[in-house]
């Protein structure tokens, strides 16, 4: 029964996080370039992963709830899927550029 309740929360949180990421990326391009944006994105994914690990550790120690763990793991999974998709698209774009005739 909790799954239908959690799904909109995870979706809304993911949407808000994606919006903040796009805003941060636009600011990052103006300040540090594409490499800086990628660096911050990777750091963000790692931070989400660490947060999920910390939530799972707290739950195993009896200090956290299962709901917190499920939400943290869902966020981490979504962040990893997004990073993988972006990596695949960047590689595909690079390959397209390399195939262009000079």
N, CA, C and O atoms as a GROMACS GRO file, in nm:
protein
  408
    1UNK      N    1   0.080  -0.120   0.000
    1UNK     CA    2   0.000   0.000   0.000
    1UNK      C    3   0.085   0.127   0.000
    1UNK      O    4   0.043   0.225  -0.062
    2UNK      N    5   0.202   0.133   0.065
    2UNK     CA    6   0.279   0.256   0.065
    2UNK      C    7   0.339   0.290  -0.071
    2UNK      O    8   0.370   0.407  -0.096
    3UNK      N    9   0.357   0.193  -0.160
    3UNK     CA   10   0.420   0.220  -0.288
    3UNK      C   11   0.348   0.327  -0.368
    3UNK      O   12   0.414   0.415  -0.422
    4UNK      N   13   0.211   0.324  -0.380
    4UNK     CA   14   0.144   0.430  -0.455
    4UNK      C   15   0.164   0.568  -0.391
    4UNK      O   16   0.166   0.669  -0.461
    5UNK      N   17   0.177   0.572  -0.261
    5UNK     CA   18   0.198   0.700  -0.193
    5UNK      C   19   0.339   0.751  -0.219
    5UNK      O   20   0.358   0.871  -0.236
    6UNK      N   21   0.438   0.662  -0.222
    6UNK     CA   22   0.577   0.702  -0.240
    6UNK      C   23   0.607   0.742  -0.384
    6UNK      O   24   0.692   0.828  -0.407
    7UNK      N   25   0.540   0.682  -0.480
    7UNK     CA   26   0.571   0.709  -0.620
    7UNK      C   27   0.557   0.856  -0.656
    7UNK      O   28   0.648   0.911  -0.718
    8UNK      N   29   0.447   0.925  -0.619
    8UNK     CA   30   0.439   1.068  -0.652
    8UNK      C   31   0.544   1.150  -0.579
    8UNK      O   32   0.595   1.249  -0.633
    9UNK      N   33   0.577   1.110  -0.456
    9UNK     CA   34   0.678   1.185  -0.382
    9UNK      C   35   0.814   1.175  -0.449
    9UNK      O   36   0.885   1.275  -0.462
   10UNK      N   37   0.850   1.055  -0.491
   10UNK     CA   38   0.978   1.036  -0.559
   10UNK      C   39   0.976   1.110  -0.692
   10UNK      O   40   1.075   1.174  -0.728
   11UNK      N   41   0.865   1.104  -0.765
   11UNK     CA   42   0.854   1.174  -0.893
   11UNK      C   43   0.863   1.325  -0.877
   11UNK      O   44   0.931   1.392  -0.955
   12UNK      N   45   0.794   1.380  -0.778
   12UNK     CA   46   0.798   1.524  -0.754
   12UNK      C   47   0.937   1.568  -0.709
   12UNK      O   48   0.987   1.672  -0.753
   13UNK      N   49   0.998   1.490  -0.622
   13UNK     CA   50   1.134   1.524  -0.576
   13UNK      C   51   1.232   1.515  -0.691
   13UNK      O   52   1.322   1.599  -0.703
   14UNK      N   53   1.217   1.416  -0.774
   14UNK     CA   54   1.307   1.401  -0.890
   14UNK      C   55   1.288   1.516  -0.988
   14UNK      O   56   1.385   1.566  -1.044
   15UNK      N   57   1.165   1.557  -1.008
   15UNK     CA   58   1.138   1.670  -1.097
   15UNK      C   59   1.200   1.799  -1.045
   15UNK      O   60   1.258   1.876  -1.121
   16UNK      N   61   1.185   1.822  -0.915
   16UNK     CA   62   1.245   1.941  -0.854
   16UNK      C   63   1.397   1.936  -0.862
   16UNK      O   64   1.461   2.038  -0.889
   17UNK      N   65   1.454   1.818  -0.838
   17UNK     CA   66   1.599   1.804  -0.845
   17UNK      C   67   1.649   1.826  -0.987
   17UNK      O   68   1.753   1.887  -1.008
   18UNK      N   69   1.574   1.776  -1.085
   18UNK     CA   70   1.614   1.795  -1.225
   18UNK      C   71   1.609   1.942  -1.262
   18UNK      O   72   1.696   1.992  -1.334
   19UNK      N   73   1.507   2.013  -1.214
   19UNK     CA   74   1.496   2.156  -1.243
   19UNK      C   75   1.614   2.232  -1.182
   19UNK      O   76   1.673   2.318  -1.247
   20UNK      N   77   1.648   2.199  -1.056
   20UNK     CA   78   1.762   2.264  -0.992
   20UNK      C   79   1.892   2.231  -1.066
   20UNK      O   80   1.980   2.316  -1.078
   21UNK      N   81   1.903   2.109  -1.114
   21UNK     CA   82   2.024   2.068  -1.187
   21UNK      C   83   2.039   2.146  -1.317
   21UNK      O   84   2.149   2.187  -1.353
   22UNK      N   85   1.928   2.166  -1.388
   22UNK     CA   86   1.933   2.242  -1.513
   22UNK      C   87   1.970   2.386  -1.485
   22UNK      O   88   2.051   2.446  -1.557
   23UNK      N   89   1.912   2.443  -1.380
   23UNK     CA   90   1.946   2.581  -1.344
   23UNK      C   91   2.093   2.591  -1.308
   23UNK      O   92   2.161   2.684  -1.350
   24UNK      N   93   2.143   2.495  -1.230
   24UNK     CA   94   2.284   2.495  -1.192
   24UNK      C   95   2.374   2.475  -1.312
   24UNK      O   96   2.483   2.533  -1.319
   25UNK      N   97   2.331   2.394  -1.406
   25UNK     CA   98   2.412   2.370  -1.526
   25UNK      C   99   2.423   2.496  -1.609
   25UNK      O  100   2.530   2.527  -1.661
   26UNK      N  101   2.313   2.570  -1.623
   26UNK     CA  102   2.318   2.694  -1.700
   26UNK      C  103   2.412   2.794  -1.634
   26UNK      O  104   2.489   2.861  -1.702
   27UNK      N  105   2.407   2.804  -1.502
   27UNK     CA  106   2.497   2.894  -1.431
   27UNK      C  107   2.641   2.845  -1.443
   27UNK      O  108   2.733   2.925  -1.458
   28UNK      N  109   2.660   2.714  -1.437
   28UNK     CA  110   2.794   2.657  -1.446
   28UNK      C  111   2.858   2.680  -1.581
   28UNK      O  112   2.979   2.704  -1.589
   29UNK      N  113   2.779   2.673  -1.688
   29UNK     CA  114   2.834   2.698  -1.821
   29UNK      C  115   2.883   2.842  -1.832
   29UNK      O  116   2.984   2.870  -1.898
   30UNK      N  117   2.810   2.932  -1.768
   30UNK     CA  118   2.851   3.072  -1.773
   30UNK      C  119   2.977   3.095  -1.689
   30UNK      O  120   3.057   3.184  -1.720
   31UNK      N  121   2.996   3.016  -1.583
   31UNK     CA  122   3.107   3.040  -1.491
   31UNK      C  123   3.229   2.953  -1.521
   31UNK      O  124   3.340   3.006  -1.530
   32UNK      N  125   3.213   2.825  -1.535
   32UNK     CA  126   3.330   2.739  -1.543
   32UNK      C  127   3.341   2.653  -1.666
   32UNK      O  128   3.440   2.583  -1.682
   33UNK      N  129   3.244   2.656  -1.752
   33UNK     CA  130   3.250   2.576  -1.873
   33UNK      C  131   3.188   2.438  -1.856
   33UNK      O  132   3.138   2.402  -1.749
   34UNK      N  133   3.192   2.363  -1.965
   34UNK     CA  134   3.128   2.232  -1.969
   34UNK      C  135   3.192   2.132  -1.874
   34UNK      O  136   3.122   2.052  -1.812
   35UNK      N  137   3.323   2.136  -1.862
   35UNK     CA  138   3.393   2.045  -1.772
   35UNK      C  139   3.352   2.065  -1.628
   35UNK      O  140   3.338   1.968  -1.553
   36UNK      N  141   3.333   2.190  -1.588
   36UNK     CA  142   3.292   2.220  -1.451
   36UNK      C  143   3.150   2.169  -1.425
   36UNK      O  144   3.119   2.122  -1.315
   37UNK      N  145   3.065   2.179  -1.526
   37UNK     CA  146   2.928   2.129  -1.511
   37UNK      C  147   2.930   1.977  -1.493
   37UNK      O  148   2.859   1.924  -1.408
   38UNK      N  149   3.010   1.909  -1.573
   38UNK     CA  150   3.020   1.764  -1.560
   38UNK      C  151   3.077   1.724  -1.425
   38UNK      O  152   3.030   1.629  -1.363
   39UNK      N  153   3.177   1.796  -1.378
   39UNK     CA  154   3.236   1.768  -1.248
   39UNK      C  155   3.133   1.780  -1.136
   39UNK      O  156   3.125   1.694  -1.048
   40UNK      N  157   3.054   1.888  -1.140
   40UNK     CA  158   2.952   1.906  -1.036
   40UNK      C  159   2.843   1.799  -1.046
   40UNK      O  160   2.790   1.754  -0.944
   41UNK      N  161   2.809   1.759  -1.169
   41UNK     CA  162   2.707   1.655  -1.186
   41UNK      C  163   2.754   1.522  -1.127
   41UNK      O  164   2.678   1.453  -1.060
   42UNK      N  165   2.880   1.487  -1.152
   42UNK     CA  166   2.934   1.363  -1.096
   42UNK      C  167   2.939   1.371  -0.944
   42UNK      O  168   2.906   1.274  -0.875
   43UNK      N  169   2.980   1.485  -0.892
   43UNK     CA  170   2.983   1.502  -0.747
   43UNK      C  171   2.843   1.491  -0.687
   43UNK      O  172   2.826   1.437  -0.578
   44UNK      N  173   2.743   1.543  -0.758
   44UNK     CA  174   2.605   1.532  -0.712
   44UNK      C  175   2.557   1.388  -0.706
   44UNK      O  176   2.492   1.347  -0.611
   45UNK      N  177   2.591   1.312  -0.809
   45UNK     CA  178   2.553   1.170  -0.811
   45UNK      C  179   2.620   1.096  -0.696
   45UNK      O  180   2.557   1.014  -0.629
   46UNK      N  181   2.748   1.125  -0.674
   46UNK     CA  182   2.819   1.060  -0.564
   46UNK      C  183   2.759   1.096  -0.429
   46UNK      O  184   2.751   1.012  -0.340
   47UNK      N  185   2.718   1.222  -0.414
   47UNK     CA  186   2.657   1.265  -0.288
   47UNK      C  187   2.524   1.193  -0.263
   47UNK      O  188   2.495   1.154  -0.150
   48UNK      N  189   2.445   1.176  -0.368
   48UNK     CA  190   2.318   1.104  -0.355
   48UNK      C  191   2.344   0.958  -0.317
   48UNK      O  192   2.272   0.902  -0.234
   49UNK      N  193   2.447   0.898  -0.376
   49UNK     CA  194   2.483   0.760  -0.343
   49UNK      C  195   2.527   0.750  -0.197
   49UNK      O  196   2.488   0.657  -0.126
   50UNK      N  197   2.607   0.845  -0.152
   50UNK     CA  198   2.651   0.844  -0.012
   50UNK      C  199   2.532   0.861   0.083
   50UNK      O  200   2.527   0.798   0.189
   51UNK      N  201   2.438   0.946   0.044
   51UNK     CA  202   2.318   0.967   0.126
   51UNK      C  203   2.238   0.838   0.138
   51UNK      O  204   2.188   0.806   0.246
   52UNK      N  205   2.226   0.764   0.028
   52UNK     CA  206   2.154   0.637   0.032
   52UNK      C  207   2.226   0.536   0.121
   52UNK      O  208   2.162   0.463   0.197
   53UNK      N  209   2.358   0.533   0.112
   53UNK     CA  210   2.435   0.443   0.198
   53UNK      C  211   2.418   0.479   0.345
   53UNK      O  212   2.404   0.392   0.430
   54UNK      N  213   2.421   0.609   0.374
   54UNK     CA  214   2.404   0.654   0.513
   54UNK      C  215   2.265   0.619   0.566
   54UNK      O  216   2.250   0.578   0.681
   55UNK      N  217   2.163   0.636   0.482
   55UNK     CA  218   2.026   0.603   0.524
   55UNK      C  219   2.014   0.454   0.552
   55UNK      O  220   1.949   0.413   0.649
   56UNK      N  221   2.074   0.372   0.467
   56UNK     CA  222   2.069   0.226   0.488
   56UNK      C  223   2.143   0.188   0.616
   56UNK      O  224   2.098   0.102   0.691
   57UNK      N  225   2.256   0.252   0.641
   57UNK     CA  226   2.332   0.223   0.763
   57UNK      C  227   2.254   0.262   0.887
   57UNK      O  228   2.250   0.187   0.985
   58UNK      N  229   2.190   0.380   0.882
   58UNK     CA  230   2.107   0.423   0.997
   58UNK      C  231   1.994   0.325   1.022
   58UNK      O  232   1.962   0.294   1.137
   59UNK      N  233   1.931   0.276   0.914
   59UNK     CA  234   1.820   0.183   0.929
   59UNK      C  235   1.869   0.051   0.989
   59UNK      O  236   1.801  -0.008   1.073
   60UNK      N  237   1.986   0.005   0.946
   60UNK     CA  238   2.039  -0.120   1.001
   60UNK      C  239   2.073  -0.106   1.148
   60UNK      O  240   2.068  -0.203   1.223
   61UNK      N  241   2.108   0.015   1.190
   61UNK     CA  242   2.140   0.039   1.331
   61UNK      C  243   2.015   0.069   1.414
   61UNK      O  244   2.024   0.089   1.535
   62UNK      N  245   1.899   0.072   1.347
   62UNK     CA  246   1.775   0.096   1.418
   62UNK      C  247   1.745   0.243   1.439
   62UNK      O  248   1.657   0.277   1.517
   63UNK      N  249   1.816   0.332   1.371
   63UNK     CA  250   1.798   0.475   1.390
   63UNK      C  251   1.718   0.539   1.276
   63UNK      O  252   1.683   0.657   1.285
   64UNK      N  253   1.689   0.467   1.173
   64UNK     CA  254   1.616   0.522   1.060
   64UNK      C  255   1.498   0.434   1.024
   64UNK      O  256   1.484   0.323   1.076
   65UNK      N  257   1.414   0.485   0.935
   65UNK     CA  258   1.296   0.408   0.895
   65UNK      C  259   1.318   0.348   0.756
   65UNK      O  260   1.405   0.390   0.680
   66UNK      N  261   1.237   0.251   0.727
   66UNK     CA  262   1.243   0.185   0.597
   66UNK      C  263   1.202   0.283   0.488
   66UNK      O  264   1.255   0.277   0.377
   67UNK      N  265   1.110   0.372   0.517
   67UNK     CA  266   1.065   0.470   0.420
   67UNK      C  267   1.180   0.560   0.376
   67UNK      O  268   1.195   0.589   0.257
   68UNK      N  269   1.261   0.604   0.472
   68UNK     CA  270   1.377   0.687   0.438
   68UNK      C  271   1.474   0.612   0.348
   68UNK      O  272   1.530   0.669   0.254
   69UNK      N  273   1.494   0.485   0.377
   69UNK     CA  274   1.586   0.404   0.296
   69UNK      C  275   1.532   0.389   0.154
   69UNK      O  276   1.606   0.404   0.057
   70UNK      N  277   1.403   0.360   0.142
   70UNK     CA  278   1.343   0.341   0.010
   70UNK      C  279   1.353   0.470  -0.071
   70UNK      O  280   1.387   0.466  -0.189
   71UNK      N  281   1.324   0.584  -0.009
   71UNK     CA  282   1.333   0.710  -0.080
   71UNK      C  283   1.477   0.742  -0.120
   71UNK      O  284   1.502   0.786  -0.232
   72UNK      N  285   1.570   0.720  -0.030
   72UNK     CA  286   1.711   0.748  -0.060
   72UNK      C  287   1.764   0.657  -0.171
   72UNK      O  288   1.837   0.702  -0.260
   73UNK      N  289   1.727   0.530  -0.167
   73UNK     CA  290   1.772   0.437  -0.270
   73UNK      C  291   1.706   0.471  -0.404
   73UNK      O  292   1.769   0.459  -0.509
   74UNK      N  293   1.580   0.511  -0.401
   74UNK     CA  294   1.512   0.551  -0.525
   74UNK      C  295   1.579   0.673  -0.587
   74UNK      O  296   1.599   0.678  -0.708
   75UNK      N  297   1.615   0.771  -0.504
   75UNK     CA  298   1.686   0.889  -0.554
   75UNK      C  299   1.822   0.849  -0.614
   75UNK      O  300   1.861   0.898  -0.719
   76UNK      N  301   1.892   0.761  -0.544
   76UNK     CA  302   2.023   0.718  -0.592
   76UNK      C  303   2.010   0.642  -0.725
   76UNK      O  304   2.091   0.661  -0.816
   77UNK      N  305   1.910   0.558  -0.734
   77UNK     CA  306   1.889   0.483  -0.858
   77UNK      C  307   1.856   0.577  -0.974
   77UNK      O  308   1.908   0.560  -1.084
   78UNK      N  309   1.770   0.674  -0.949
   78UNK     CA  310   1.734   0.771  -1.052
   78UNK      C  311   1.856   0.853  -1.094
   78UNK      O  312   1.875   0.879  -1.212
   79UNK      N  313   1.937   0.895  -0.998
   79UNK     CA  314   2.057   0.972  -1.030
   79UNK      C  315   2.154   0.890  -1.114
   79UNK      O  316   2.214   0.942  -1.209
   80UNK      N  317   2.170   0.764  -1.081
   80UNK     CA  318   2.260   0.677  -1.157
   80UNK      C  319   2.208   0.653  -1.298
   80UNK      O  320   2.285   0.654  -1.394
   81UNK      N  321   2.078   0.632  -1.312
   81UNK     CA  322   2.020   0.613  -1.444
   81UNK      C  323   2.036   0.738  -1.529
   81UNK      O  324   2.066   0.730  -1.648
   82UNK      N  325   2.016   0.854  -1.468
   82UNK     CA  326   2.031   0.980  -1.540
   82UNK      C  327   2.175   0.999  -1.584
   82UNK      O  328   2.201   1.038  -1.698
   83UNK      N  329   2.270   0.972  -1.493
   83UNK     CA  330   2.411   0.986  -1.528
   83UNK      C  331   2.450   0.892  -1.640
   83UNK      O  332   2.525   0.929  -1.730
   84UNK      N  333   2.399   0.770  -1.637
   84UNK     CA  334   2.429   0.672  -1.742
   84UNK      C  335   2.371   0.717  -1.876
   84UNK      O  336   2.437   0.705  -1.979
   85UNK      N  337   2.249   0.768  -1.874
   85UNK     CA  338   2.186   0.816  -1.997
   85UNK      C  339   2.263   0.934  -2.055
   85UNK      O  340   2.286   0.940  -2.176
   86UNK      N  341   2.304   1.027  -1.969
   86UNK     CA  342   2.381   1.142  -2.016
   86UNK      C  343   2.516   1.098  -2.073
   86UNK      O  344   2.560   1.148  -2.176
   87UNK      N  345   2.580   1.004  -2.006
   87UNK     CA  346   2.708   0.952  -2.057
   87UNK      C  347   2.690   0.892  -2.196
   87UNK      O  348   2.770   0.918  -2.286
   88UNK      N  349   2.585   0.812  -2.212
   88UNK     CA  350   2.561   0.749  -2.342
   88UNK      C  351   2.536   0.853  -2.451
   88UNK      O  352   2.582   0.838  -2.564
   89UNK      N  353   2.463   0.958  -2.417
   89UNK     CA  354   2.434   1.062  -2.516
   89UNK      C  355   2.558   1.143  -2.550
   89UNK      O  356   2.578   1.182  -2.665
   90UNK      N  357   2.641   1.170  -2.451
   90UNK     CA  358   2.765   1.243  -2.477
   90UNK      C  359   2.857   1.162  -2.567
   90UNK      O  360   2.917   1.215  -2.660
   91UNK      N  361   2.867   1.033  -2.540
   91UNK     CA  362   2.950   0.946  -2.624
   91UNK      C  363   2.895   0.940  -2.765
   91UNK      O  364   2.971   0.945  -2.862
   92UNK      N  365   2.764   0.929  -2.779
   92UNK     CA  366   2.703   0.925  -2.912
   92UNK      C  367   2.726   1.056  -2.986
   92UNK      O  368   2.755   1.054  -3.106
   93UNK      N  369   2.715   1.168  -2.917
   93UNK     CA  370   2.740   1.297  -2.982
   93UNK      C  371   2.885   1.308  -3.025
   93UNK      O  372   2.914   1.357  -3.135
   94UNK      N  373   2.976   1.264  -2.942
   94UNK     CA  374   3.118   1.265  -2.978
   94UNK      C  375   3.145   1.180  -3.101
   94UNK      O  376   3.219   1.220  -3.191
   95UNK      N  377   3.084   1.062  -3.105
   95UNK     CA  378   3.102   0.974  -3.219
   95UNK      C  379   3.044   1.036  -3.346
   95UNK      O  380   3.102   1.022  -3.454
   96UNK      N  381   2.930   1.105  -3.335
   96UNK     CA  382   2.872   1.173  -3.450
   96UNK      C  383   2.966   1.282  -3.502
   96UNK      O  384   2.984   1.296  -3.623
   97UNK      N  385   3.024   1.357  -3.411
   97UNK     CA  386   3.117   1.463  -3.452
   97UNK      C  387   3.239   1.403  -3.519
   97UNK      O  388   3.288   1.455  -3.619
   98UNK      N  389   3.288   1.293  -3.466
   98UNK     CA  390   3.408   1.231  -3.523
   98UNK      C  391   3.380   1.172  -3.662
   98UNK      O  392   3.472   1.159  -3.742
   99UNK      N  393   3.257   1.136  -3.692
   99UNK     CA  394   3.222   1.080  -3.823
   99UNK      C  395   3.197   1.188  -3.929
   99UNK      O  396   3.186   1.156  -4.047
  100UNK      N  397   3.189   1.314  -3.887
  100UNK     CA  398   3.161   1.421  -3.983
  100UNK      C  399   3.280   1.438  -4.078
  100UNK      O  400   3.396   1.435  -4.037
  101UNK      N  401   3.248   1.457  -4.205
  101UNK     CA  402   3.357   1.481  -4.300
  101UNK      C  403   3.415   1.621  -4.279
  101UNK      O  404   3.344   1.715  -4.241
  102UNK      N  405   3.542   1.632  -4.304
  102UNK     CA  406   3.609   1.762  -4.286
  102UNK      C  407   3.604   1.840  -4.415
  102UNK      O  408   3.655   1.952  -4.421
   0.00000   0.00000   0.00000
